[in-house]
Amino acid sequence: MMNEGLFKKDDPVLLATELTAPVVLLISKADRQPLCEKEILESIEKHIRHFCEVYMKGV
């Protein structure tokens, strides 16, 4: 996606970690606390939107 100009040029491994690590952590939390699922899904969406605002071009 960087080569296509969709994302800013940066370390792809670092960006992949920054995107996926919080999501994995939140999914793990949802597994342990199913009553918090709605809140956790909202947090995941907020995280992904923030990531895209920071790293995507033209957002």
Backbone hydrogen bonds, N-H to C=O, Kabsch-Sander energy under -0.5 kcal/mol:
donor,donor_aa,acceptor,acceptor_aa,energy
5,G,2,M,-1.3
6,L,1,M,-2.4
7,F,1,M,-1.0
8,K,55,Y,-2.9
15,L,11,D,-2.4
16,A,12,P,-2.3
17,T,13,V,-2.1
18,E,14,L,-2.7
19,L,15,L,-2.1
20,T,16,A,-2.6
21,A,17,T,-2.3
23,V,19,L,-0.6
24,V,20,T,-2.7
25,L,21,A,-2.4
26,L,22,P,-2.4
27,I,23,V,-2.5
28,S,24,V,-2.3
29,K,25,L,-2.0
30,A,26,L,-2.2
31,D,27,I,-2.0
32,R,28,S,-1.4
33,Q,29,K,-2.3
36,C,33,Q,-2.3
37,E,34,P,-1.4
40,I,36,C,-2.5
41,L,37,E,-2.9
42,E,38,K,-2.0
43,S,39,E,-1.9
44,I,40,I,-2.5
45,E,41,L,-2.3
46,K,42,E,-2.5
47,H,43,S,-2.5
48,I,44,I,-2.5
49,R,45,E,-2.5
50,H,46,K,-2.3
51,F,47,H,-2.7
52,C,48,I,-2.4
53,E,49,R,-2.3
54,V,50,H,-2.1
55,Y,51,F,-2.7
56,M,52,C,-2.3
57,K,6,L,-2.7
59,V,56,M,-0.7
